[in-house]
């Protein structure tokens, strides 16, 4: 092995979670800060909650609402267009196709 190219290893690195839990592990960093650990992660605790650290769930739900509104407006526009076409009768294109 080459010397002086590997990072230094700390066998007693302290990991600190945002819930307050701390434990010791081996790492190339002396201290590590995490947002979720095995004590507070919903998969291990059995709780049903969203881990939304950057507002991604809210952003997704807003997009879903916007898409639903857009779909409704498009459906109403399409309905109005078909009603208008029914009132007007046949278009010039349709009349020319029948004549040919």
N, CA, C and O atoms as a DFTB+ gen file, in Angstrom:
400 C
 N C O
     1  1       0.839      -1.189       0.000
     2  2       0.000       0.000       0.000
     3  2       0.877       1.242       0.000
     4  3       1.964       1.258       0.578
     5  1       0.389       2.265      -0.651
     6  2       1.102       3.535      -0.637
     7  2       0.890       4.226       0.700
     8  3      -0.170       4.102       1.314
     9  1       1.881       4.936       1.134
    10  2       1.770       5.643       2.399
    11  2       1.275       7.062       2.168
    12  3       1.475       7.630       1.094
    13  1       0.644       7.620       3.157
    14  2       0.176       9.018       3.208
    15  2      -0.890       9.357       2.149
    16  3      -1.054      10.529       1.811
    17  1      -1.611       8.368       1.623
    18  2      -2.697       8.696       0.691
    19  2      -4.067       8.376       1.285
    20  3      -5.081       8.850       0.771
    21  1      -4.119       7.598       2.337
    22  2      -5.382       7.207       2.951
    23  2      -5.783       8.214       4.029
    24  3      -4.921       8.743       4.731
    25  1      -7.094       8.483       4.167
    26  2      -7.537       9.399       5.223
    27  2      -7.359       8.754       6.587
    28  3      -7.322       7.530       6.711
    29  1      -7.250       9.586       7.596
    30  2      -7.089       9.048       8.953
    31  2      -8.426       8.473       9.426
    32  3      -9.489       9.019       9.133
    33  1      -8.354       7.382      10.151
    34  2      -9.540       6.673      10.622
    35  2      -9.699       6.885      12.111
    36  3      -8.753       6.715      12.881
    37  1     -10.921       7.263      12.516
    38  2     -11.226       7.464      13.930
    39  2     -12.119       6.322      14.392
    40  3     -13.290       6.280      14.017
    41  1     -11.605       5.397      15.195
    42  2     -12.410       4.246      15.614
    43  2     -13.525       4.610      16.591
    44  3     -14.470       3.839      16.759
    45  1     -13.431       5.768      17.233
    46  2     -14.468       6.187      18.175
    47  2     -15.075       7.517      17.744
    48  3     -15.021       8.499      18.484
    49  1     -15.644       7.545      16.560
    50  2     -16.306       8.756      16.060
    51  2     -17.697       8.847      16.681
    52  3     -18.412       7.848      16.761
    53  1     -18.078      10.042      17.120
    54  2     -19.360      10.239      17.782
    55  2     -20.391      10.716      16.764
    56  3     -20.171      11.704      16.063
    57  1     -21.527      10.002      16.688
    58  2     -22.639      10.359      15.808
    59  2     -23.736      10.963      16.664
    60  3     -24.174      10.351      17.638
    61  1     -24.190      12.175      16.303
    62  2     -25.224      12.864      17.058
    63  2     -26.440      13.075      16.156
    64  3     -26.322      13.597      15.047
    65  1     -27.603      12.662      16.647
    66  2     -28.839      12.802      15.884
    67  2     -29.584      14.051      16.349
    68  3     -29.334      14.555      17.445
    69  1     -30.503      14.552      15.512
    70  2     -31.278      15.736      15.879
    71  2     -32.257      15.437      17.016
    72  3     -32.713      16.359      17.692
    73  1     -32.584      14.160      17.235
    74  2     -33.478      13.799      18.335
    75  2     -32.745      13.761      19.677
    76  3     -33.380      13.652      20.726
    77  1     -31.425      13.850      19.649
    78  2     -30.647      13.850      20.875
    79  2     -29.895      12.559      21.115
    80  3     -29.079      12.498      22.034
    81  1     -30.130      11.552      20.347
    82  2     -29.464      10.263      20.493
    83  2     -28.017      10.372      20.005
    84  3     -27.752      10.993      18.976
    85  1     -27.099       9.775      20.735
    86  2     -25.697       9.730      20.318
    87  2     -25.196       8.293      20.423
    88  3     -25.604       7.539      21.306
    89  1     -24.310       7.936      19.510
    90  2     -23.666       6.623      19.571
    91  2     -22.290       6.737      18.932
    92  3     -21.981       7.721      18.260
    93  1     -21.473       5.719      19.152
    94  2     -20.092       5.742      18.687
    95  2     -19.907       4.687      17.604
    96  3     -20.405       3.566      17.712
    97  1     -19.183       5.068      16.563
    98  2     -18.891       4.174      15.453
    99  2     -17.532       4.551      14.876
   100  3     -16.920       5.516      15.333
   101  1     -17.054       3.821      13.898
   102  2     -15.796       4.151      13.240
   103  2     -16.049       4.959      11.979
   104  3     -16.973       4.661      11.222
   105  1     -15.230       5.984      11.747
   106  2     -15.416       6.830      10.579
   107  2     -14.142       7.593      10.272
   108  3     -13.196       7.600      11.060
   109  1     -14.134       8.237       9.110
   110  2     -13.004       9.096       8.758
   111  2     -13.208      10.514       9.291
   112  3     -12.307      11.347       9.199
   113  1     -14.389      10.790       9.848
   114  2     -14.654      12.069      10.515
   115  2     -14.747      11.829      12.007
   116  3     -15.192      10.769      12.448
   117  1     -14.333      12.804      12.776
   118  2     -14.323      12.625      14.221
   119  2     -15.724      12.744      14.824
   120  3     -16.044      12.049      15.788
   121  1     -16.570      13.633      14.253
   122  2     -17.950      13.752      14.726
   123  2     -18.881      13.907      13.523
   124  3     -18.552      14.588      12.551
   125  1     -20.035      13.270      13.604
   126  2     -21.013      13.285      12.525
   127  2     -22.358      13.719      13.098
   128  3     -22.754      13.263      14.170
   129  1     -23.060      14.599      12.386
   130  2     -24.392      15.031      12.786
   131  2     -25.385      14.544      11.741
   132  3     -25.220      14.808      10.550
   133  1     -26.429      13.825      12.192
   134  2     -27.444      13.294      11.288
   135  2     -28.824      13.804      11.697
   136  3     -29.028      14.227      12.835
   137  1     -29.779      13.759      10.742
   138  2     -31.138      14.210      11.034
   139  2     -32.019      13.087      11.563
   140  3     -32.932      13.337      12.350
   141  1     -31.756      11.848      11.141
   142  2     -32.580      10.710      11.528
   143  2     -31.672       9.549      11.904
   144  3     -30.692       9.266      11.214
   145  1     -32.004       8.884      12.997
   146  2     -31.238       7.705      13.411
   147  2     -32.199       6.546      13.657
   148  3     -33.395       6.665      13.389
   149  1     -31.693       5.444      14.158
   150  2     -32.529       4.265      14.380
   151  2     -33.529       4.457      15.518
   152  3     -34.502       3.709      15.605
   153  1     -33.317       5.421      16.374
   154  2     -34.231       5.673      17.488
   155  2     -35.441       6.497      17.055
   156  3     -36.513       6.361      17.646
   157  1     -35.296       7.351      16.033
   158  2     -36.393       8.232      15.639
   159  2     -36.905       7.998      14.220
   160  3     -37.831       8.686      13.792
   161  1     -36.334       7.051      13.479
   162  2     -36.787       6.791      12.106
   163  2     -38.144       6.081      12.136
   164  3     -38.328       5.129      12.894
   165  1     -39.103       6.545      11.309
   166  2     -40.453       5.960      11.332
   167  2     -40.493       4.466      11.016
   168  3     -41.359       3.758      11.532
   169  1     -39.593       3.978      10.195
   170  2     -39.577       2.553       9.866
   171  2     -39.300       1.710      11.104
   172  3     -39.908       0.654      11.275
   173  1     -38.406       2.151      11.959
   174  2     -38.023       1.386      13.146
   175  2     -38.949       1.640      14.330
   176  3     -39.123       0.762      15.175
   177  1     -39.548       2.835      14.404
   178  2     -40.417       3.155      15.535
   179  2     -41.854       2.722      15.295
   180  3     -42.616       2.581      16.252
   181  1     -42.250       2.504      14.033
   182  2     -43.609       2.093      13.724
   183  2     -44.575       3.255      13.583
   184  3     -45.767       3.034      13.367
   185  1     -44.100       4.474      13.699
   186  2     -44.948       5.656      13.544
   187  2     -45.162       5.937      12.061
   188  3     -44.329       5.602      11.219
   189  1     -46.299       6.561      11.763
   190  2     -46.556       6.967      10.380
   191  2     -46.422       8.483      10.318
   192  3     -47.329       9.211      10.719
   193  1     -45.309       8.942       9.822
   194  2     -45.087      10.373       9.652
   195  2     -44.145      10.578       8.474
   196  3     -43.407       9.677       8.075
   197  1     -44.193      11.784       7.934
   198  2     -43.346      12.111       6.806
   199  2     -42.060      12.752       7.297
   200  3     -42.087      13.604       8.186
   201  1     -40.943      12.351       6.728
   202  2     -39.667      12.990       7.013
   203  2     -39.467      14.062       5.951
   204  3     -38.893      13.810       4.892
   205  1     -39.945      15.244       6.250
   206  2     -39.945      16.325       5.276
   207  2     -38.984      17.409       5.749
   208  3     -39.379      18.343       6.448
   209  1     -37.724      17.275       5.362
   210  2     -36.733      18.223       5.830
   211  2     -36.616      19.444       4.944
   212  3     -36.172      20.499       5.397
   213  1     -37.011      19.315       3.679
   214  2     -36.862      20.441       2.757
   215  2     -38.184      20.865       2.136
   216  3     -38.184      21.563       1.122
   217  1     -39.311      20.464       2.716
   218  2     -40.606      20.865       2.206
   219  2     -41.009      20.151       0.936
   220  3     -41.815      20.671       0.164
   221  1     -40.473      18.986       0.705
   222  2     -40.748      18.268      -0.536
   223  2     -42.167      17.710      -0.574
   224  3     -42.789      17.671      -1.635
   225  1     -42.683      17.278       0.576
   226  2     -44.038      16.734       0.611
   227  2     -45.042      17.843       0.305
   228  3     -45.965      17.643      -0.485
   229  1     -44.867      19.015       0.929
   230  2     -45.758      20.139       0.669
   231  2     -45.691      20.565      -0.789
   232  3     -46.722      20.847      -1.400
   233  1     -44.498      20.614      -1.351
   234  2     -44.331      20.979      -2.754
   235  2     -45.059      19.990      -3.653
   236  3     -45.726      20.395      -4.605
   237  1     -44.940      18.704      -3.364
   238  2     -45.608      17.679      -4.155
   239  2     -47.116      17.824      -4.069
   240  3     -47.806      17.720      -5.082
   241  1     -47.643      18.065      -2.859
   242  2     -49.079      18.207      -2.696
   243  2     -49.604      19.444      -3.419
   244  3     -50.705      19.407      -3.969
   245  1     -48.841      20.539      -3.430
   246  2     -49.238      21.737      -4.163
   247  2     -49.287      21.458      -5.662
   248  3     -50.198      21.910      -6.356
   249  1     -48.298      20.706      -6.158
   250  2     -48.286      20.342      -7.572
   251  2     -49.507      19.497      -7.922
   252  3     -50.105      19.679      -8.983
   253  1     -49.877      18.580      -7.041
   254  2     -51.036      17.731      -7.277
   255  2     -52.313      18.573      -7.356
   256  3     -53.151      18.344      -8.228
   257  1     -52.467      19.548      -6.447
   258  2     -53.636      20.418      -6.452
   259  2     -53.686      21.253      -7.728
   260  3     -54.748      21.405      -8.332
   261  1     -52.546      21.789      -8.134
   262  2     -52.474      22.595      -9.351
   263  2     -52.845      21.755     -10.569
   264  3     -53.566      22.223     -11.450
   265  1     -52.357      20.525     -10.622
   266  2     -52.669      19.637     -11.742
   267  2     -54.161      19.319     -11.776
   268  3     -54.755      19.252     -12.852
   269  1     -54.765      19.125     -10.617
   270  2     -56.196      18.828     -10.558
   271  2     -57.010      20.013     -11.084
   272  3     -57.956      19.827     -11.849
   273  1     -56.641      21.232     -10.672
   274  2     -57.337      22.429     -11.146
   275  2     -57.157      22.591     -12.648
   276  3     -58.107      22.930     -13.354
   277  1     -55.957      22.356     -13.137
   278  2     -55.667      22.468     -14.565
   279  2     -56.511      21.475     -15.354
   280  3     -57.062      21.817     -16.401
   281  1     -56.611      20.246     -14.855
   282  2     -57.386      19.215     -15.525
   283  2     -58.859      19.614     -15.611
   284  3     -59.512      19.396     -16.632
   285  1     -59.377      20.201     -14.525
   286  2     -60.776      20.632     -14.510
   287  2     -61.013      21.752     -15.522
   288  3     -62.012      21.737     -16.241
   289  1     -60.098      22.722     -15.581
   290  2     -60.268      23.826     -16.527
   291  2     -60.162      23.325     -17.960
   292  3     -60.903      23.787     -18.828
   293  1     -59.266      22.403     -18.220
   294  2     -59.127      21.862     -19.569
   295  2     -60.378      21.088     -19.976
   296  3     -60.814      21.161     -21.125
   297  1     -60.946      20.354     -19.036
   298  2     -62.156      19.591     -19.332
   299  2     -63.315      20.545     -19.642
   300  3     -64.097      20.298     -20.561
   301  1     -63.423      21.621     -18.883
   302  2     -64.514      22.575     -19.135
   303  2     -64.314      23.282     -20.474
   304  3     -65.288      23.527     -21.185
   305  1     -63.076      23.613     -20.832
   306  2     -62.791      24.246     -22.119
   307  2     -63.144      23.298     -23.266
   308  3     -63.720      23.716     -24.271
   309  1     -62.801      22.035     -23.111
   310  2     -63.085      21.047     -24.145
   311  2     -64.596      20.873     -24.308
   312  3     -65.100      20.736     -25.422
   313  1     -65.303      20.881     -23.188
   314  2     -66.748      20.736     -23.218
   315  2     -67.390      21.924     -23.942
   316  3     -68.297      21.746     -24.756
   317  1     -66.916      23.129     -23.643
   318  2     -67.431      24.329     -24.300
   319  2     -67.159      24.283     -25.799
   320  3     -68.007      24.669     -26.603
   321  1     -65.976      23.812     -26.167
   322  2     -65.609      23.738     -27.573
   323  2     -66.507      22.766     -28.323
   324  3     -66.950      23.066     -29.432
   325  1     -66.780      21.617     -27.743
   326  2     -67.638      20.635     -28.403
   327  2     -69.069      21.155     -28.511
   328  3     -69.746      20.916     -29.511
   329  1     -69.527      21.863     -27.485
   330  2     -70.867      22.446     -27.536
   331  2     -70.949      23.494     -28.642
   332  3     -71.948      23.569     -29.358
   333  1     -69.909      24.295     -28.779
   334  2     -69.867      25.327     -29.810
   335  2     -69.888      24.694     -31.197
   336  3     -70.598      25.167     -32.084
   337  1     -69.120      23.635     -31.387
   338  2     -69.078      22.938     -32.663
   339  2     -70.420      22.322     -33.008
   340  3     -70.813      22.318     -34.175
   341  1     -71.127      21.804     -32.024
   342  2     -72.431      21.210     -32.255
   343  2     -73.438      22.270     -32.696
   344  3     -74.276      22.013     -33.561
   345  1     -73.357      23.461     -32.103
   346  2     -74.264      24.547     -32.457
   347  2     -73.999      25.076     -33.855
   348  3     -74.932      25.411     -34.585
   349  1     -72.737      25.151     -34.227
   350  2     -72.368      25.723     -35.517
   351  2     -72.690      24.797     -36.685
   352  3     -72.919      25.273     -37.797
   353  1     -72.712      23.548     -36.468
   354  2     -72.959      22.601     -37.554
   355  2     -71.643      22.096     -38.107
   356  3     -70.647      21.986     -37.394
   357  1     -71.662      21.791     -39.398
   358  2     -70.474      21.217     -40.021
   359  2     -69.508      22.313     -40.438
   360  3     -69.909      23.413     -40.818
   361  1     -68.229      21.986     -40.358
   362  2     -67.202      22.928     -40.783
   363  2     -67.007      22.834     -42.295
   364  3     -67.484      21.892     -42.927
   365  1     -66.310      23.806     -42.869
   366  2     -66.029      23.816     -44.298
   367  2     -65.255      22.564     -44.714
   368  3     -65.483      22.000     -45.784
   369  1     -64.342      22.149     -43.850
   370  2     -63.542      20.965     -44.130
   371  2     -64.431      19.728     -44.256
   372  3     -64.254      18.909     -45.157
   373  1     -65.379      19.613     -43.344
   374  2     -66.310      18.469     -43.372
   375  2     -67.193      18.512     -44.617
   376  3     -67.448      17.483     -45.241
   377  1     -67.663      19.730     -44.977
   378  2     -68.488      19.872     -46.169
   379  2     -67.746      19.492     -47.434
   380  3     -68.314      18.855     -48.321
   381  1     -66.477      19.878     -47.526
   382  2     -65.678      19.538     -48.697
   383  2     -65.401      18.048     -48.786
   384  3     -65.343      17.495     -49.884
   385  1     -65.229      17.393     -47.652
   386  2     -65.007      15.940     -47.656
   387  2     -66.245      15.221     -48.162
   388  3     -66.131      14.239     -48.896
   389  1     -67.428      15.693     -47.784
   390  2     -68.656      15.050     -48.220
   391  2     -68.878      15.226     -49.713
   392  3     -69.412      14.340     -50.380
   393  1     -68.454      16.408     -50.245
   394  2     -68.659      16.699     -51.658
   395  2     -67.740      15.860     -52.532
   396  3     -68.075      15.588     -53.685
   397  1     -66.614      15.450     -52.023
   398  2     -65.627      14.720     -52.840
   399  2     -65.924      13.285     -52.973
   400  3     -65.179      12.559     -53.630
